[in-house]
Amino acid sequence: MNYYDLSKLRLFVESVFTKMGIENEEAILATEVLIKAELRNIPSHGIIRLPDYVRLWQAGRINANPQIKIIKETHTTALIDADKAAGLVVGPKAMKLAIKKAQEYSSGWVCVNNSNHYGIAGYYAMMALEHNMIGISLTNANASVAPTFSVERLLGTNPIAIAIPTDKQPAFVLDMATSPVARGKLTVMEKKGERCPHGWIQDKDGNATDNPSIIRDGGSLVPLGSDNTHASYKGYGLAAVVDVLSGVLSGANYSKWVPPIVSYLPLLANAPGLGTGHFFGAMRIDAFRDAEEFKKEM
């Protein structure tokens, strides 16, 4: 295992983003999302993703100088057009807006369309913690999961993240894919020459396998629960809900039309929306009860 000086690693990642043409302040934001993934031992969403972002930018799928704008807004909600920004850039901005709305009106909800992969969902949910708020973050992803009883990839791993502040204990943070594992972890295992547990993926004919490379040969991840006997329809349902809230509700793409994170895969024709979609939420605890009392009970 290789170890790197954190400050040097941070500067390196920032330099890559600025070379892409991303403004310095936004490059710092994007870097922090990737660094947080590494520090939380989620390498599948950390520095390993940097080459993918560069290639997407080279392919014209990531806009380094986007005109991010709010296209619909109420006191408690907003819809943002990311203008093909890196998800790592628009994500922090959208969550900050949700928090700002919650500070004024008790809760804030922000949808984003026309975006790209945004790293770990938990980063954004955790932004609410220092404000004594509960944070929520959802995103859809390119199709790699076959619904229960299916072999066709129609859903992404579509993660759910919820962060809840506590008193003396570490914050409660749920950050999970709606499949047994994130797609990126298969990439990590494949690079290491490792096999994966049965119940994670199936081949193109629907047979269970422990070979992570099958995902690149017509195979698919299965929903959380693995198969119908083990209630995979629950994981399927969760993934569908995330797709609706982050994709359909925002006007982004959904299901098989969500853009892939790798540039060598083509975009599907007749896409119903714009880019990848995200959903962010923040709720003030003191809108329900005293925040300090709540945290002590956590």
KEKE-3310 file (N, C-alpha, C; in steps of 0.2 Angstrom, whole numbers, plus 5000, padded with zeros to 4 digits):
npx = (5004:5003:5007:5003:5008:4996:4994:5002:4995:4983:4986:4991:4979:4971:4978:4976:4963:4963:4971:4962:4954:4945:4940:4950:4944:4933:4940:4946:4935:4930:4941:4941:4930:4934:4946:4940:4933:4943:4949:4938:4939:4934:4939:4935:4928:4936:4952:4955:4945:4949:4956:4945:4936:4945:4945:4932:4930:4939:4932:4922:4911:4911:4909:4921:4920:4906:4890:4882:4865:4850:4835:4822:4813:4808:4803:4808:4813:4823:4828:4842:4851:4865:4873:4882:4892:4906:4900:4906:4908:4896:4889:4893:4889:4875:4871:4874:4865:4853:4855:4856:4842:4836:4840:4833:4820:4817:4818:4826:4827:4834:4836:4846:4850:4857:4870:4885:4894:4896:4904:4906:4891:4889:4897:4890:4878:4884:4888:4878:4879:4887:4878:4869:4859:4850:4856:4853:4856:4855:4858:4857:4864:4874:4867:4869:4864:4853:4835:4826:4822:4827:4838:4843:4852:4845:4845:4855:4868:4863:4865:4861:4862:4862:4864:4866:4867:4876:4880:4891:4896:4902:4895:4880:4880:4873:4878:4875:4875:4861:4862:4871:4884:4895:4898:4911:4918:4920:4928:4940:4942:4944:4956:4965:4965:4956:4942:4924:4911:4898:4882:4883:4884:4879:4880:4877:4867:4860:4865:4873:4889:4906:4916:4922:4925:4915:4906:4909:4906:4893:4887:4879:4876:4866:4851:4851:4850:4851:4844:4827:4822:4829:4824:4827:4819:4816:4828:4828:4817:4821:4831:4824:4816:4826:4830:4819:4818:4830:4832:4820:4812:4820:4822:4832:4842:4836:4836:4841:4847:4855:4870:4886:4900:4912:4921:4922:4911:4896:4884:4867:4854:4840:4838:4828:4830:4842:4858:4866:4857:4854:4849:4846:4844:4840:4837:4832:4835:4830:4818:4809:4812:4822:4838:4850:4846:4841:4853:4859:4852:4855)
npy = (4994:5011:5027:5044:5061:5071:5085:5087:5079:5085:5097:5092:5087:5098:5106:5098:5100:5114:5115:5110:5120:5124:5136:5143:5143:5135:5123:5120:5117:5105:5097:5094:5086:5074:5071:5069:5058:5049:5050:5045:5032:5027:5023:5021:5031:5041:5048:5040:5042:5054:5053:5050:5061:5070:5065:5065:5079:5082:5076:5084:5083:5088:5104:5116:5129:5133:5141:5141:5141:5146:5141:5139:5144:5144:5150:5139:5129:5125:5124:5120:5123:5115:5117:5107:5106:5100:5088:5088:5102:5109:5102:5106:5119:5118:5111:5121:5131:5124:5123:5136:5140:5132:5138:5150:5146:5134:5122:5116:5113:5106:5103:5097:5098:5093:5090:5081:5066:5066:5062:5056:5054:5056:5067:5079:5078:5078:5091:5098:5096:5104:5115:5111:5103:5091:5082:5078:5069:5064:5055:5051:5038:5032:5018:5003:4993:4979:4978:4968:4952:4954:4956:4967:4982:4995:5004:5015:5014:5023:5031:5034:5047:5051:5062:5065:5075:5073:5073:5069:5058:5052:5059:5053:5045:5039:5032:5025:5014:5009:4997:4981:4985:4999:5004:5008:5001:4988:4991:4994:4982:4974:4979:4975:4962:4954:4943:4945:4945:4932:4937:4950:4953:4949:4939:4942:4933:4932:4924:4921:4928:4929:4936:4952:4958:4954:4964:4972:4965:4964:4960:4964:4974:4969:4973:4980:4967:4957:4945:4940:4931:4936:4948:4958:4967:4977:4985:4988:4996:5007:5012:5016:5026:5035:5038:5045:5056:5063:5063:5062:5072:5083:5086:5080:5067:5050:5032:5022:5032:5041:5049:5041:5038:5037:5041:5034:5027:5029:5042:5039:5040:5051:5056:5059:5070:5082:5079:5072:5070:5077:5078:5087:5090:5099:5100:5110:5105:5111:5116:5106:5101:5105:5107:5104:5095:5085:5080:5075:5064:5056)
npz = (5000:4996:5003:5004:5006:5012:5010:4999:4990:4989:4983:4971:4965:4964:4955:4944:4941:4939:4928:4919:4917:4927:4938:4952:4965:4964:4960:4972:4979:4972:4974:4988:4989:4983:4991:5004:5001:5001:5014:5021:5018:5006:4992:4980:4975:4975:4972:4962:4952:4946:4933:4925:4925:4919:4906:4902:4902:4891:4881:4880:4888:4901:4907:4910:4913:4918:4916:4929:4935:4944:4939:4943:4958:4975:4992:4999:4990:4976:4958:4949:4935:4929:4919:4913:4922:4932:4944:4956:4957:4956:4966:4980:4980:4977:4989:4999:4996:4999:5013:5017:5014:5023:5035:5035:5032:5039:5032:5017:5000:4985:4968:4955:4938:4922:4925:4931:4937:4955:4965:4982:4990:5003:5007:5004:5012:5024:5025:5031:5045:5054:5055:5064:5058:5048:5035:5018:5003:4987:4972:4954:4943:4930:4920:4928:4935:4935:4936:4948:4943:4930:4916:4910:4911:4919:4929:4940:4952:4961:4975:4992:5004:5021:5034:5051:5065:5081:5099:5109:5102:5086:5071:5065:5050:5036:5021:5006:4993:4982:4977:4980:4981:4977:4960:4957:4966:4960:4950:4957:4963:4952:4946:4956:4954:4961:4967:4968:4981:4979:4974:4971:4958:4941:4926:4908:4906:4917:4927:4943:4948:4952:4946:4944:4931:4923:4922:4913:4901:4897:4909:4925:4939:4954:4962:4979:4991:4982:4976:4972:4982:4993:4995:4985:4978:4986:4986:4973:4973:4981:4973:4962:4967:4971:4958:4953:4961:4960:4946:4937:4943:4943:4930:4924:4916:4917:4922:4909:4902:4909:4909:4906:4917:4911:4897:4885:4883:4874:4873:4875:4862:4860:4873:4888:4896:4904:4906:4922:4937:4953:4971:4985:5002:5017:5034:5048:5065:5076:5072:5075:5088:5103:5098:5105:5114:5106:5100:5111:5114:5103)
capx = (5000:5007:5005:5005:5007:4989:4994:5004:4990:4978:4989:4991:4972:4969:4982:4973:4957:4964:4973:4956:4951:4941:4942:4954:4940:4929:4944:4947:4929:4930:4947:4939:4925:4938:4950:4935:4931:4949:4949:4933:4940:4930:4944:4931:4925:4942:4957:4954:4940:4952:4957:4938:4934:4949:4943:4925:4931:4942:4927:4917:4905:4911:4911:4925:4917:4899:4885:4877:4860:4844:4830:4815:4814:4803:4807:4811:4815:4826:4830:4848:4854:4872:4877:4887:4898:4907:4896:4910:4908:4889:4886:4893:4885:4868:4869:4875:4859:4848:4856:4854:4835:4834:4842:4828:4813:4817:4820:4828:4827:4837:4837:4850:4850:4863:4877:4890:4896:4897:4908:4902:4884:4889:4900:4885:4874:4888:4889:4873:4880:4889:4873:4863:4854:4850:4857:4851:4859:4854:4860:4856:4870:4873:4864:4873:4860:4847:4830:4824:4819:4829:4846:4845:4854:4841:4846:4861:4869:4859:4866:4857:4866:4858:4869:4862:4872:4876:4883:4898:4897:4903:4889:4877:4880:4872:4880:4875:4872:4855:4865:4875:4891:4896:4901:4918:4922:4921:4934:4945:4944:4947:4963:4969:4964:4952:4935:4919:4907:4892:4876:4884:4884:4876:4882:4872:4861:4857:4869:4877:4896:4911:4921:4920:4926:4909:4901:4911:4905:4886:4884:4876:4875:4860:4849:4852:4846:4854:4839:4820:4822:4832:4821:4830:4814:4817:4834:4825:4812:4825:4835:4819:4814:4832:4830:4813:4819:4836:4832:4813:4809:4824:4822:4839:4840:4835:4836:4847:4849:4860:4877:4891:4906:4918:4920:4922:4904:4892:4878:4861:4850:4833:4838:4823:4832:4848:4864:4865:4853:4855:4844:4849:4840:4843:4831:4834:4832:4826:4811:4805:4813:4828:4844:4855:4842:4841:4859:4861:4848:4858)
capy = (5000:5017:5032:5050:5067:5074:5092:5087:5076:5090:5102:5089:5086:5105:5108:5095:5104:5121:5114:5108:5127:5126:5142:5140:5142:5129:5118:5118:5113:5099:5093:5092:5080:5068:5070:5067:5051:5045:5050:5040:5025:5026:5025:5020:5038:5046:5050:5035:5045:5060:5052:5049:5068:5073:5062:5068:5086:5082:5074:5090:5082:5092:5111:5118:5136:5133:5146:5138:5146:5144:5142:5140:5145:5146:5151:5132:5125:5128:5120:5122:5120:5115:5118:5102:5107:5094:5087:5090:5109:5111:5099:5110:5125:5117:5110:5127:5134:5121:5125:5143:5141:5129:5143:5155:5144:5128:5117:5118:5107:5109:5099:5099:5094:5095:5089:5075:5062:5071:5059:5053:5057:5058:5073:5084:5077:5080:5099:5101:5094:5110:5120:5108:5101:5085:5083:5073:5069:5058:5056:5045:5037:5028:5012:4997:4988:4976:4977:4961:4947:4957:4956:4973:4987:5001:5009:5016:5012:5028:5032:5038:5049:5055:5064:5067:5077:5070:5076:5067:5052:5054:5060:5047:5046:5034:5034:5019:5013:5005:4990:4978:4988:5004:5002:5009:4996:4983:4993:4993:4975:4971:4982:4971:4955:4951:4941:4948:4940:4931:4941:4957:4954:4943:4939:4944:4929:4932:4920:4925:4927:4932:4939:4959:4960:4953:4970:4976:4961:4963:4959:4970:4973:4967:4978:4978:4961:4952:4942:4941:4927:4940:4954:4963:4971:4983:4989:4990:5001:5012:5014:5019:5032:5040:5041:5049:5062:5066:5063:5065:5078:5089:5087:5077:5060:5044:5026:5020:5038:5044:5049:5037:5042:5036:5045:5030:5025:5034:5044:5036:5045:5052:5057:5063:5076:5085:5076:5068:5074:5077:5080:5089:5093:5101:5102:5112:5101:5116:5117:5101:5101:5108:5104:5101:5089:5080:5077:5071:5057:5053)
capz = (5000:4995:5007:5001:5010:5011:5007:4992:4986:4988:4978:4964:4962:4963:4949:4938:4940:4936:4921:4915:4916:4932:4942:4957:4971:4962:4960:4979:4982:4969:4977:4994:4989:4982:4997:5009:5000:5003:5021:5024:5015:5000:4987:4973:4973:4977:4967:4956:4947:4943:4925:4921:4925:4914:4899:4901:4900:4885:4877:4880:4892:4907:4906:4915:4915:4917:4919:4934:4936:4946:4934:4947:4965:4980:4998:5002:4985:4970:4953:4946:4929:4931:4912:4912:4926:4936:4949:4962:4958:4957:4972:4986:4979:4978:4996:5002:4995:5003:5020:5017:5014:5029:5040:5034:5032:5042:5027:5010:4995:4979:4963:4950:4932:4918:4929:4930:4943:4960:4970:4987:4992:5010:5008:5004:5018:5030:5025:5036:5052:5058:5056:5068:5053:5045:5028:5013:4997:4982:4965:4950:4940:4923:4922:4929:4939:4932:4941:4950:4937:4924:4915:4907:4915:4918:4935:4942:4959:4964:4982:4997:5010:5026:5040:5057:5070:5088:5104:5110:5098:5079:5068:5061:5043:5031:5014:5004:4986:4982:4975:4986:4981:4971:4953:4957:4970:4956:4946:4961:4964:4945:4946:4961:4953:4966:4965:4972:4984:4976:4976:4969:4951:4937:4919:4904:4906:4924:4932:4948:4946:4957:4942:4943:4925:4919:4922:4906:4896:4897:4915:4928:4947:4955:4967:4986:4992:4978:4972:4974:4988:4998:4995:4981:4976:4991:4983:4966:4974:4983:4967:4958:4971:4970:4951:4952:4965:4957:4939:4934:4947:4941:4923:4921:4913:4921:4919:4905:4898:4913:4905:4909:4920:4907:4890:4879:4882:4870:4875:4871:4858:4862:4880:4890:4901:4904:4911:4928:4942:4960:4975:4991:5007:5024:5039:5055:5070:5081:5069:5078:5095:5104:5094:5109:5117:5101:5099:5117:5113:5098)
cpx = (5004:5003:5008:5004:5001:4990:4997:4999:4985:4980:4989:4984:4970:4972:4979:4967:4958:4967:4967:4952:4946:4944:4945:4949:4936:4934:4946:4941:4929:4935:4944:4934:4929:4943:4946:4934:4937:4950:4944:4933:4935:4934:4940:4928:4930:4946:4957:4950:4943:4953:4950:4936:4938:4946:4936:4926:4934:4937:4921:4910:4905:4913:4915:4923:4910:4895:4880:4872:4854:4839:4823:4817:4808:4807:4811:4814:4819:4828:4836:4850:4862:4877:4883:4893:4900:4903:4899:4910:4901:4886:4887:4889:4877:4866:4870:4868:4853:4849:4854:4846:4833:4835:4836:4821:4812:4819:4822:4829:4829:4838:4842:4850:4856:4870:4880:4891:4898:4901:4904:4896:4885:4892:4895:4880:4878:4889:4884:4874:4882:4884:4867:4857:4855:4851:4855:4854:4858:4856:4859:4863:4869:4871:4869:4870:4854:4841:4829:4820:4822:4836:4848:4846:4849:4841:4853:4862:4865:4859:4861:4861:4861:4863:4865:4867:4871:4879:4890:4900:4899:4896:4887:4877:4879:4874:4880:4872:4866:4856:4869:4882:4891:4899:4908:4922:4924:4927:4940:4947:4947:4954:4967:4969:4960:4945:4930:4914:4901:4886:4877:4882:4881:4879:4876:4866:4858:4860:4873:4885:4900:4916:4919:4921:4920:4905:4903:4909:4897:4883:4881:4876:4868:4857:4851:4847:4848:4849:4832:4819:4824:4830:4824:4825:4814:4823:4832:4821:4816:4828:4830:4817:4820:4832:4824:4815:4825:4835:4825:4811:4813:4824:4829:4837:4839:4836:4842:4850:4854:4867:4882:4897:4912:4917:4920:4916:4900:4886:4872:4857:4843:4833:4832:4824:4839:4853:4862:4861:4855:4849:4847:4844:4843:4837:4834:4831:4828:4819:4806:4806:4820:4834:4849:4852:4842:4847:4861:4858:4851:4865)
cpy = (5006:5023:5039:5056:5070:5081:5092:5084:5081:5095:5099:5089:5093:5107:5104:5098:5110:5120:5112:5115:5129:5131:5139:5139:5136:5123:5115:5114:5106:5094:5090:5086:5074:5066:5067:5059:5046:5044:5046:5033:5023:5027:5024:5026:5043:5048:5046:5038:5051:5059:5052:5057:5071:5071:5065:5075:5086:5080:5079:5088:5085:5099:5114:5126:5137:5139:5143:5143:5142:5146:5141:5140:5147:5148:5144:5128:5129:5122:5123:5119:5121:5117:5114:5103:5100:5093:5089:5098:5111:5108:5103:5116:5124:5115:5116:5131:5131:5122:5132:5144:5138:5134:5148:5152:5136:5122:5119:5112:5109:5103:5101:5095:5096:5095:5083:5072:5067:5068:5056:5057:5060:5065:5079:5084:5080:5088:5102:5100:5100:5115:5117:5106:5094:5086:5077:5074:5063:5060:5050:5044:5033:5021:5006:4992:4986:4975:4969:4958:4950:4956:4962:4978:4993:5006:5010:5013:5017:5028:5036:5040:5053:5056:5067:5069:5074:5075:5074:5061:5055:5054:5053:5049:5039:5036:5027:5019:5009:4998:4987:4982:4994:5001:5003:5004:4990:4985:4992:4986:4972:4973:4978:4964:4951:4948:4945:4943:4938:4935:4948:4958:4948:4944:4941:4940:4928:4927:4923:4923:4931:4936:4947:4961:4959:4959:4974:4971:4959:4961:4965:4968:4972:4972:4975:4973:4955:4948:4942:4937:4931:4947:4960:4968:4978:4988:4992:4996:5007:5016:5018:5026:5038:5043:5046:5056:5066:5067:5066:5071:5084:5091:5084:5071:5055:5038:5025:5026:5042:5044:5045:5041:5041:5038:5040:5026:5030:5036:5042:5042:5046:5053:5061:5069:5078:5082:5072:5073:5072:5080:5081:5092:5094:5103:5104:5108:5105:5118:5112:5101:5104:5104:5100:5094:5083:5076:5073:5064:5053:5049)
cpz = (5000:4999:5004:5006:5008:5008:5000:4987:4984:4983:4971:4961:4960:4956:4943:4936:4937:4929:4916:4913:4921:4936:4949:4963:4970:4962:4967:4981:4979:4973:4984:4994:4988:4988:5003:5008:5002:5010:5024:5021:5010:4994:4980:4971:4975:4971:4961:4950:4944:4935:4922:4920:4919:4907:4898:4899:4893:4879:4876:4884:4899:4905:4911:4917:4914:4919:4923:4936:4939:4941:4937:4954:4969:4986:5000:4997:4979:4965:4950:4940:4929:4924:4911:4916:4929:4942:4956:4963:4959:4964:4978:4985:4980:4986:5000:5002:4999:5010:5021:5018:5020:5035:5040:5035:5035:5038:5021:5006:4988:4974:4958:4944:4928:4921:4927:4937:4949:4966:4976:4989:4999:5011:5008:5010:5024:5031:5030:5043:5056:5059:5060:5063:5051:5038:5024:5006:4993:4975:4961:4947:4934:4925:4922:4933:4935:4938:4943:4944:4930:4922:4911:4912:4914:4924:4937:4949:4964:4972:4986:5003:5015:5032:5045:5063:5077:5093:5105:5105:5091:5076:5065:5054:5039:5024:5010:4996:4987:4979:4980:4986:4976:4965:4954:4961:4965:4952:4950:4962:4957:4945:4951:4959:4958:4964:4970:4975:4979:4979:4975:4962:4947:4930:4915:4903:4912:4929:4936:4946:4951:4953:4941:4936:4920:4918:4915:4900:4896:4903:4919:4936:4948:4961:4974:4988:4988:4973:4975:4981:4994:4998:4991:4978:4980:4988:4977:4968:4976:4977:4963:4961:4970:4962:4949:4955:4962:4949:4936:4937:4944:4934:4920:4918:4918:4918:4915:4901:4902:4910:4909:4912:4915:4900:4884:4878:4879:4874:4871:4868:4862:4870:4882:4894:4899:4909:4916:4933:4949:4964:4982:4996:5014:5028:5046:5060:5075:5078:5072:5086:5096:5102:5099:5113:5113:5101:5105:5117:5107:5100)
residu = (MET:ASN:TYR:TYR:ASP:LEU:SER:LYS:LEU:ARG:LEU:PHE:VAL:GLU:SER:VAL:PHE:THR:LYS:MET:GLY:ILE:GLU:ASN:GLU:GLU:ALA:ILE:LEU:ALA:THR:GLU:VAL:LEU:ILE:LYS:ALA:GLU:LEU:ARG:ASN:ILE:PRO:SER:HIS:GLY:ILE:ILE:ARG:LEU:PRO:ASP:TYR:VAL:ARG:LEU:TRP:GLN:ALA:GLY:ARG:ILE:ASN:ALA:ASN:PRO:GLN:ILE:LYS:ILE:ILE:LYS:GLU:THR:HIS:THR:THR:ALA:LEU:ILE:ASP:ALA:ASP:LYS:ALA:ALA:GLY:LEU:VAL:VAL:GLY:PRO:LYS:ALA:MET:LYS:LEU:ALA:ILE:LYS:LYS:ALA:GLN:GLU:TYR:SER:SER:GLY:TRP:VAL:CYS:VAL:ASN:ASN:SER:ASN:HIS:TYR:GLY:ILE:ALA:GLY:TYR:TYR:ALA:MET:MET:ALA:LEU:GLU:HIS:ASN:MET:ILE:GLY:ILE:SER:LEU:THR:ASN:ALA:ASN:ALA:SER:VAL:ALA:PRO:THR:PHE:SER:VAL:GLU:ARG:LEU:LEU:GLY:THR:ASN:PRO:ILE:ALA:ILE:ALA:ILE:PRO:THR:ASP:LYS:GLN:PRO:ALA:PHE:VAL:LEU:ASP:MET:ALA:THR:SER:PRO:VAL:ALA:ARG:GLY:LYS:LEU:THR:VAL:MET:GLU:LYS:LYS:GLY:GLU:ARG:CYS:PRO:HIS:GLY:TRP:ILE:GLN:ASP:LYS:ASP:GLY:ASN:ALA:THR:ASP:ASN:PRO:SER:ILE:ILE:ARG:ASP:GLY:GLY:SER:LEU:VAL:PRO:LEU:GLY:SER:ASP:ASN:THR:HIS:ALA:SER:TYR:LYS:GLY:TYR:GLY:LEU:ALA:ALA:VAL:VAL:ASP:VAL:LEU:SER:GLY:VAL:LEU:SER:GLY:ALA:ASN:TYR:SER:LYS:TRP:VAL:PRO:PRO:ILE:VAL:SER:TYR:LEU:PRO:LEU:LEU:ALA:ASN:ALA:PRO:GLY:LEU:GLY:THR:GLY:HIS:PHE:PHE:GLY:ALA:MET:ARG:ILE:ASP:ALA:PHE:ARG:ASP:ALA:GLU:GLU:PHE:LYS:LYS:GLU:MET)
# end
